[in-house]
Amino acid sequence: MILVSSSCKPQGEQAKVSELEREVETLTSELAEARIAQRDEVETLRKELGKERQERTEERTRLERERDRAIAFLDRVEGRKDETSSRNFILDTPGRESAEANAPVNSAPVAVNPAQATDAIILIEGDKSRGTGFMVRQEGKHYLYTAAHVFSGNTRLTASNTAGRKFTKFGNLEVADGADLVRLQVLEENPGAMLPVKVSNGVAVGSDIIALGDGGGAGIVSELRGKIVGLSAESVEVDAGIIQGNSGGPVILAGTGEVIGVVTHLTAKREDVWSEGTRFSDVRRFACRLDRSWQWHTLPISTFLAESKQIADYDRMTKIGFAISSLNPSSAGLRLDTKLSENATALSILTNAQDVPIVAELMKMNSDLVARRIRSSDSDLLKRFRSMLASSISQVNQGENAFNPEKFSPFHKQDGTLSVEWRGKANDALKERLNSLSQ
C-alpha cells in the first residue's frame, strides 16, 4: 500500500507541469504573433506617414511654383504700366509729396499692384469688435480713416498694418457731421504707404470698384471686386461681396486707384433700446463718400469712446426698468419668463444686472418665493413689491442729469437722444405698474 501511494504522487505532479508547459508555449506563441502584428502595423503607419510627408512636400513645391508664376506675371503687368487694368491702384508714399505739389490736378496716377495697396490698410481691433481702416495724406497731415462704428462700443483699440507694425501715436479724432465716418491723425514718423482720395465728383453708376478690408475679422486683407450700383449725395452703393470686418475699409476706383468711399454696414434706422449690436448687422453694401466735403467735429478719441460707453450704461438701466415693470409677484415667484423683445426676457436682463442693488433684492425675493421661504399673505407680498418698485424708479434714474446727448459728437448724438426717449418710456412703464398695484 505504501509503495503504490508513493508511485502515484509524482505522476500527478508531472501532469500539472506538462499542462503548465503547454500553456507557456501557447502564451509564448501568442506573444510572438502579437509582436509580429504590432511590427507590421508600425511599418504600415510609417509608410503612410512617409507618403503623407511626400504629398505635403509636393503640394508645397506646387504652391511655390504658382506663387513664382504669379509674381512674375504681376511684374510683367507692372512693367507695362497699363493704367486701365482693374488690378492697378495708385499708392501715395511720403516721397511723392513734393512731386505731387507741382503736378496738375488731373495728372494720370502712377499705377501699382494690389499687394502694394494693401500696405496702406490698417487692421483695427477693439475689446468688443474688429474692423478695417486705411492711411491717407491730406492737408499735409497723415490720417487713419475708418467708419465711426468701428471705434464706437470699444474701450480699448489697437491699430496695425499688414506687416504687423503697430501704431500708437495719434492726435485728436475728427468725426464727420451726419455720417458714419471718422479720421484720426497719425503722429508716427514715417507711417508708411498712403492711399489717395478722390477730391472731386465724377463717380458714375457702373464704374468698376475694389473694396479692401479684413473680411470676417481673420486678419487677412481681401480684395472684393464689384461695380457702383447707386449714388446719393452722401453714399455710394456697391455690389461687391462686403461682409463683417470690411467696415471702415476703402472703396477704390479700379481704373484710377482713388479712394471714393469708406465701407459701412447699414441697416434700418434704430427704432428702440433693444437694437444695439444690430445697427450694422444686416449688411447693406454702402460706403460713405469721400469725394465730397465733410464738416469735422474734433475731440479726443478717449472722449468718443467714453460717449459710447455712456450710452451703453444708460441703455442698460433702461432695460432694467422695463424688466422690473414686467414682473408680477405671486407665491410662486415674480414671473421672470416675461418676454421683453425677440432676444430678451426679464430673467436674461436681471440675471446680468445683479450688481444693481434693487435687482439683487428682487432676484433674492424671487428665489425665496420659489423655495417657499416667504410665507405671507397676498396683500403683504404686494405691499413689499410696491415698495421695491418705487425704489427701482429712483435707482434706474440715478445720474439721469449727467446724461446729455446734446454734448455728444455727431455720430453719438442721435443714439443718445433716442436713449433718452426710451428711458422716458421705461419710467412710464414702471409708474404704470406701480399705480396698477396701488388700486
C-alpha positions as CSV (number, residue, x, y, z in Angstrom):
1,M,0.0,0.0,0.0
2,I,2.8,2.4,0.8
3,L,4.7,1.6,-2.4
4,V,1.6,2.2,-4.5
5,S,0.9,5.5,-2.9
6,S,4.4,6.7,-3.4
7,S,4.4,5.9,-7.1
8,C,1.1,7.8,-7.9
9,K,2.1,11.2,-6.5
10,P,4.9,12.1,-8.9
11,Q,2.7,11.2,-11.9
12,G,0.1,13.8,-10.9
13,E,2.6,16.5,-10.4
14,Q,4.2,15.6,-13.7
15,A,0.8,16.1,-15.5
16,K,0.4,19.5,-14.0
17,V,3.9,20.5,-15.0
18,S,3.2,19.3,-18.6
19,E,0.0,21.3,-18.7
20,L,1.8,24.5,-17.4
21,E,4.5,24.0,-20.0
22,R,1.9,23.7,-22.8
23,E,0.2,26.9,-21.5
24,V,3.6,28.7,-21.5
25,E,4.2,27.6,-25.1
26,T,0.8,28.8,-26.1
27,L,1.3,32.2,-24.5
28,T,4.8,32.4,-26.0
29,S,3.4,31.7,-29.4
30,E,0.6,34.2,-29.0
31,L,3.1,36.9,-27.8
32,A,5.3,36.3,-30.8
33,E,2.3,36.6,-33.1
34,A,1.2,39.8,-31.4
35,R,4.7,41.3,-31.7
36,I,4.7,40.4,-35.4
37,A,1.3,42.0,-35.9
38,Q,2.4,45.1,-34.0
39,R,5.6,45.4,-36.0
40,D,3.5,45.1,-39.2
41,E,1.2,47.8,-38.0
42,V,4.0,50.1,-37.1
43,E,5.6,49.5,-40.5
44,T,2.3,50.3,-42.2
45,L,1.9,53.6,-40.2
46,R,5.5,54.5,-41.1
47,K,4.8,54.0,-44.8
48,E,1.6,56.0,-44.6
49,L,3.4,58.9,-42.7
50,G,6.1,58.9,-45.3
51,K,3.6,59.0,-48.1
52,E,1.8,61.9,-46.4
53,R,5.0,63.8,-46.0
54,Q,5.9,63.3,-49.6
55,E,2.4,64.6,-50.7
56,R,2.8,67.7,-48.5
57,T,6.3,68.3,-50.0
58,E,4.9,68.0,-53.5
59,E,2.0,70.3,-52.6
60,R,4.3,72.9,-51.1
61,T,6.5,72.8,-54.2
62,R,3.5,73.2,-56.5
63,L,2.2,76.2,-54.5
64,E,5.7,77.8,-54.6
65,R,5.8,77.4,-58.3
66,E,2.3,79.0,-58.6
67,R,3.5,81.9,-56.4
68,D,6.6,82.4,-58.5
69,R,4.5,82.4,-61.7
70,A,2.0,84.9,-60.1
71,I,4.9,87.2,-59.0
72,A,6.4,87.1,-62.5
73,F,3.0,87.9,-64.0
74,L,2.5,90.9,-61.8
75,D,6.0,92.1,-62.6
76,R,5.2,91.9,-66.3
77,V,1.9,93.8,-65.7
78,E,3.5,96.5,-63.7
79,G,6.2,96.8,-66.3
80,R,3.6,97.6,-68.9
81,K,2.1,100.3,-66.7
82,D,-1.4,99.5,-68.0
83,E,-3.4,102.2,-66.3
84,T,-6.7,100.8,-67.5
85,S,-6.1,97.4,-65.8
86,S,-8.5,96.7,-62.9
87,R,-5.7,95.2,-61.0
88,N,-3.8,98.5,-60.8
89,F,-4.0,101.0,-57.9
90,I,-2.2,104.2,-57.1
91,L,-0.4,104.4,-53.8
92,D,0.8,107.5,-52.0
93,T,4.2,107.4,-50.2
94,P,5.8,110.2,-48.3
95,G,8.5,110.5,-51.0
96,R,5.9,111.5,-53.6
97,E,4.6,114.6,-51.7
98,S,6.9,117.2,-53.2
99,A,6.4,115.9,-56.7
100,E,2.6,116.0,-56.3
101,A,2.6,119.5,-55.1
102,N,3.6,120.8,-58.5
103,A,1.6,118.2,-60.5
104,P,-1.6,119.3,-62.3
105,V,-4.9,118.2,-60.7
106,N,-5.9,115.9,-63.5
107,S,-2.5,114.2,-64.0
108,A,-2.5,110.5,-64.5
109,P,-1.9,108.4,-61.4
110,V,1.1,106.1,-61.0
111,A,-0.2,102.5,-61.1
112,V,0.9,99.8,-58.6
113,N,-0.3,96.4,-57.9
114,P,-2.8,95.3,-55.1
115,A,-0.1,93.9,-52.9
116,Q,1.4,97.4,-52.5
117,A,-2.1,98.9,-52.0
118,T,-2.7,96.6,-49.0
119,D,0.3,98.2,-47.3
120,A,-1.9,101.2,-46.6
121,I,-4.6,99.1,-45.0
122,I,-4.9,99.2,-41.2
123,L,-6.4,96.3,-39.1
124,I,-8.3,97.8,-36.1
125,E,-9.0,95.6,-33.1
126,G,-11.1,96.6,-30.1
127,D,-12.2,94.8,-27.0
128,K,-15.7,94.5,-28.5
129,S,-15.3,94.4,-32.3
130,R,-12.9,94.4,-35.2
131,G,-12.8,96.4,-38.4
132,T,-10.6,98.0,-41.1
133,G,-9.1,101.4,-41.8
134,F,-6.6,102.9,-44.2
135,M,-4.0,105.6,-44.3
136,V,-4.4,108.9,-46.2
137,R,-2.4,112.0,-46.5
138,Q,-4.4,115.2,-46.6
139,E,-3.6,118.9,-45.9
140,G,-0.1,118.0,-45.1
141,K,-1.2,115.5,-42.4
142,H,-1.4,111.8,-42.1
143,Y,-4.8,110.3,-41.2
144,L,-6.3,106.9,-40.3
145,Y,-9.7,106.8,-41.9
146,T,-12.4,104.3,-40.8
147,A,-16.1,104.0,-40.1
148,A,-17.2,105.6,-36.8
149,H,-19.0,102.4,-35.6
150,V,-15.7,100.5,-35.9
151,F,-14.4,102.6,-32.9
152,S,-17.7,103.1,-31.1
153,G,-18.6,100.5,-28.4
154,N,-14.9,99.7,-27.6
155,T,-12.9,100.9,-24.6
156,R,-9.5,99.8,-26.0
157,L,-8.3,99.9,-29.6
158,T,-5.1,98.7,-31.4
159,A,-4.1,99.6,-35.0
160,S,-1.6,97.7,-37.1
161,N,-0.7,97.3,-40.7
162,T,-0.5,94.1,-42.7
163,A,3.2,93.8,-41.9
164,G,2.4,93.8,-38.2
165,R,3.6,97.3,-37.3
166,K,1.5,98.8,-34.5
167,F,0.7,102.5,-34.4
168,T,0.4,104.1,-31.0
169,K,0.9,107.9,-31.6
170,F,-2.3,109.7,-32.6
171,G,-3.7,113.2,-32.4
172,N,-7.3,114.1,-31.9
173,L,-10.2,112.2,-33.5
174,E,-12.3,114.0,-36.1
175,V,-15.9,112.9,-36.6
176,A,-17.9,113.7,-39.7
177,D,-21.1,115.6,-39.1
178,G,-24.0,113.4,-40.3
179,A,-22.0,110.3,-41.4
180,D,-20.6,107.1,-40.1
181,L,-17.1,108.4,-40.7
182,V,-14.1,109.3,-38.6
183,R,-10.4,110.1,-39.2
184,L,-7.7,110.0,-36.7
185,Q,-4.4,112.0,-37.1
186,V,-1.4,109.7,-37.1
187,L,1.7,111.2,-35.5
188,E,4.1,108.4,-36.1
189,E,7.3,109.1,-38.0
190,N,7.3,107.6,-41.5
191,P,3.9,106.0,-41.2
192,G,4.3,104.2,-44.5
193,A,2.1,103.8,-47.5
194,M,-0.9,106.1,-48.1
195,L,-3.9,105.9,-50.4
196,P,-5.0,108.9,-52.4
197,V,-8.6,110.3,-52.0
198,K,-10.7,111.4,-55.0
199,V,-11.1,115.1,-54.4
200,S,-13.9,115.9,-56.8
201,N,-17.2,114.4,-58.1
202,G,-17.2,112.3,-61.2
203,V,-18.1,108.9,-59.8
204,A,-20.7,107.2,-62.0
205,V,-23.0,104.2,-61.7
206,G,-21.5,101.2,-63.4
207,S,-17.9,102.1,-62.5
208,D,-15.6,99.2,-61.5
209,I,-14.6,99.3,-57.9
210,I,-12.5,97.3,-55.5
211,A,-13.2,97.1,-51.7
212,L,-10.2,96.2,-49.5
213,G,-10.7,95.0,-45.9
214,D,-10.3,92.5,-43.2
215,G,-13.4,90.5,-44.2
216,G,-14.6,88.2,-41.4
217,G,-12.0,89.7,-39.0
218,A,-9.4,87.0,-39.8
219,G,-6.6,89.4,-40.0
220,I,-6.3,88.9,-43.8
221,V,-6.9,91.7,-46.3
222,S,-9.3,90.6,-49.0
223,E,-9.8,92.2,-52.4
224,L,-13.5,92.4,-53.3
225,R,-14.5,93.5,-56.8
226,G,-17.7,94.9,-58.0
227,K,-19.5,97.9,-59.5
228,I,-21.2,101.1,-58.3
229,V,-24.9,100.4,-58.4
230,G,-26.3,103.5,-56.8
231,L,-25.3,107.0,-55.7
232,S,-26.6,109.7,-53.3
233,A,-25.1,112.9,-52.1
234,E,-23.5,111.1,-49.1
235,S,-23.3,107.5,-50.1
236,V,-22.3,105.1,-52.8
237,E,-23.9,101.7,-53.2
238,V,-21.8,98.8,-54.5
239,D,-22.4,95.2,-55.3
240,A,-19.0,93.8,-54.1
241,G,-19.4,91.0,-51.5
242,I,-18.7,93.1,-48.5
243,I,-19.0,91.2,-45.2
244,Q,-18.5,91.9,-41.5
245,G,-14.9,93.0,-40.9
246,N,-14.8,95.1,-44.1
247,S,-16.3,98.0,-42.2
248,G,-14.1,101.1,-42.4
249,G,-12.1,99.8,-45.4
250,P,-11.6,101.8,-48.6
251,V,-13.7,101.5,-51.8
252,I,-11.3,102.2,-54.7
253,L,-12.0,103.1,-58.3
254,A,-10.4,100.2,-60.2
255,G,-9.4,102.4,-63.1
256,T,-7.5,105.1,-61.2
257,G,-6.9,103.7,-57.7
258,E,-8.5,106.7,-56.0
259,V,-10.5,106.1,-52.8
260,I,-14.1,107.2,-53.2
261,G,-15.6,105.9,-50.0
262,V,-15.4,104.2,-46.6
263,V,-17.3,100.9,-46.2
264,T,-20.2,101.0,-43.8
265,H,-22.7,98.2,-42.9
266,L,-26.1,99.9,-42.8
267,T,-29.5,98.6,-41.5
268,A,-32.9,100.2,-41.0
269,K,-32.9,103.1,-38.6
270,R,-32.6,102.2,-35.0
271,E,-36.0,102.2,-33.5
272,D,-35.8,101.1,-29.9
273,V,-33.5,100.5,-27.0
274,W,-33.2,96.7,-27.8
275,S,-31.5,97.2,-31.1
276,E,-27.9,97.8,-30.0
277,G,-25.5,95.5,-31.8
278,T,-27.7,95.4,-34.9
279,R,-27.1,98.9,-36.3
280,F,-24.8,97.4,-39.0
281,S,-25.5,93.7,-38.6
282,D,-27.6,93.4,-41.7
283,V,-25.0,94.0,-44.4
284,R,-26.1,96.7,-46.9
285,R,-23.3,97.3,-49.3
286,F,-22.9,101.0,-48.9
287,A,-19.9,103.3,-48.4
288,C,-19.7,106.9,-47.2
289,R,-18.5,109.1,-50.0
290,L,-15.1,110.8,-49.7
291,D,-15.3,112.7,-53.0
292,R,-17.2,115.5,-51.2
293,S,-16.5,117.9,-48.3
294,W,-17.5,116.9,-44.7
295,Q,-17.7,119.1,-41.7
296,W,-15.5,117.7,-39.0
297,H,-16.1,117.7,-35.2
298,T,-12.8,117.4,-33.3
299,L,-12.4,115.7,-29.9
300,P,-10.1,113.3,-28.1
301,I,-10.6,109.7,-29.1
302,S,-11.0,108.8,-25.3
303,T,-14.0,111.2,-25.2
304,F,-15.5,109.5,-28.3
305,L,-15.1,106.0,-26.7
306,A,-16.5,107.3,-23.4
307,E,-19.6,108.5,-25.2
308,S,-20.4,105.1,-26.5
309,K,-19.9,103.6,-23.0
310,Q,-22.2,106.2,-21.5
311,I,-24.9,105.2,-24.0
312,A,-24.5,101.5,-23.3
313,D,-24.6,102.1,-19.5
314,Y,-27.6,104.3,-19.8
315,D,-29.5,101.8,-22.0
316,R,-28.6,99.0,-19.6
317,M,-30.5,100.8,-16.8
318,T,-33.4,101.5,-19.2
319,K,-33.7,97.8,-19.9
320,I,-33.6,97.0,-16.2
321,G,-36.5,99.4,-15.8
322,F,-38.5,97.6,-18.5
323,A,-37.7,94.2,-16.9
324,I,-38.8,95.3,-13.4
325,S,-42.0,96.8,-14.8
326,S,-42.9,93.4,-16.3
327,L,-42.7,91.4,-13.0
328,N,-45.8,90.0,-11.4
329,P,-45.4,88.8,-7.8
330,S,-47.1,85.6,-6.6
331,S,-46.4,82.9,-4.2
332,A,-44.7,81.0,-7.0
333,G,-42.3,83.8,-8.0
334,L,-42.0,87.0,-10.0
335,R,-42.8,85.7,-13.5
336,L,-39.2,86.2,-14.8
337,D,-40.0,84.4,-18.0
338,T,-41.8,87.5,-19.4
339,K,-40.5,88.2,-22.9
340,L,-39.4,91.8,-23.5
341,S,-38.1,91.5,-27.0
342,E,-37.2,88.9,-29.6
343,N,-34.0,88.0,-27.8
344,A,-34.5,89.2,-24.2
345,T,-36.6,88.2,-21.2
346,A,-36.9,89.7,-17.8
347,L,-34.7,86.9,-16.5
348,S,-31.9,87.5,-19.0
349,I,-31.8,91.2,-18.3
350,L,-31.9,90.9,-14.5
351,T,-29.5,88.0,-14.2
352,N,-26.8,90.1,-15.8
353,A,-27.5,93.1,-13.6
354,Q,-27.3,91.8,-10.1
355,D,-24.6,94.4,-9.3
356,V,-27.6,96.9,-9.1
357,P,-28.9,96.8,-5.5
358,I,-32.6,96.7,-6.4
359,V,-32.1,93.9,-8.9
360,A,-30.2,91.8,-6.4
361,E,-33.0,92.4,-3.9
362,L,-35.7,91.3,-6.5
363,M,-33.7,88.2,-7.5
364,K,-33.4,87.1,-3.9
365,M,-37.1,87.7,-3.4
366,N,-37.9,85.5,-6.4
367,S,-35.6,82.7,-5.1
368,D,-37.2,82.9,-1.7
369,L,-40.7,82.7,-3.3
370,V,-39.8,79.7,-5.4
371,A,-38.2,77.9,-2.4
372,R,-41.3,78.7,-0.3
373,R,-39.1,80.6,2.2
374,I,-41.6,83.6,2.1
375,R,-44.9,82.9,3.8
376,S,-47.0,86.0,3.7
377,S,-50.5,87.0,2.6
378,D,-51.0,88.3,-1.0
379,S,-51.6,91.8,0.3
380,D,-48.3,91.8,2.3
381,L,-46.5,90.5,-0.8
382,L,-47.9,93.2,-3.0
383,K,-47.1,95.8,-0.4
384,R,-43.5,94.7,-0.3
385,F,-43.3,94.6,-4.1
386,R,-44.8,98.1,-4.4
387,S,-42.0,99.4,-2.2
388,M,-39.4,97.8,-4.3
389,L,-41.0,99.2,-7.5
390,A,-40.8,102.7,-6.0
391,S,-37.1,102.2,-5.1
392,S,-36.4,100.9,-8.6
393,I,-37.6,104.1,-10.2
394,S,-35.1,106.0,-8.2
395,Q,-32.2,103.6,-8.9
396,V,-32.9,103.3,-12.6
397,N,-32.7,107.1,-13.0
398,Q,-29.7,107.7,-10.8
399,G,-27.3,110.0,-12.6
400,E,-30.0,111.0,-15.1
401,N,-29.0,114.6,-15.2
402,A,-25.4,113.8,-16.2
403,F,-26.5,112.2,-19.5
404,N,-26.7,115.0,-22.1
405,P,-26.7,113.8,-25.7
406,E,-26.5,117.4,-26.9
407,K,-22.9,117.5,-25.8
408,F,-22.0,114.3,-27.7
409,S,-20.2,114.1,-31.0
410,P,-22.4,113.9,-34.2
411,F,-22.2,110.2,-34.5
412,H,-23.5,109.5,-31.0
413,K,-25.9,112.4,-30.6
414,Q,-28.8,110.7,-32.4
415,D,-28.4,107.5,-30.5
416,G,-28.2,109.4,-27.2
417,T,-31.3,111.3,-27.9
418,L,-33.2,108.1,-28.7
419,S,-31.9,106.6,-25.5
420,V,-33.5,109.5,-23.5
421,E,-36.8,108.9,-25.3
422,W,-36.8,105.2,-24.3
423,R,-35.8,106.0,-20.8
424,G,-39.0,108.0,-20.6
425,K,-41.0,105.0,-21.8
426,A,-39.3,102.8,-19.2
427,N,-40.2,105.2,-16.4
428,D,-43.8,105.4,-17.7
429,A,-44.0,101.6,-17.6
430,L,-42.6,101.5,-14.0
431,K,-45.1,104.2,-12.8
432,E,-48.0,102.5,-14.6
433,R,-47.1,99.2,-12.9
434,L,-46.8,100.9,-9.5
435,N,-50.2,102.6,-9.9
436,S,-51.9,99.3,-11.0
437,L,-50.7,97.6,-7.7
438,S,-52.0,100.5,-5.7
439,Q,-55.6,100.2,-6.8
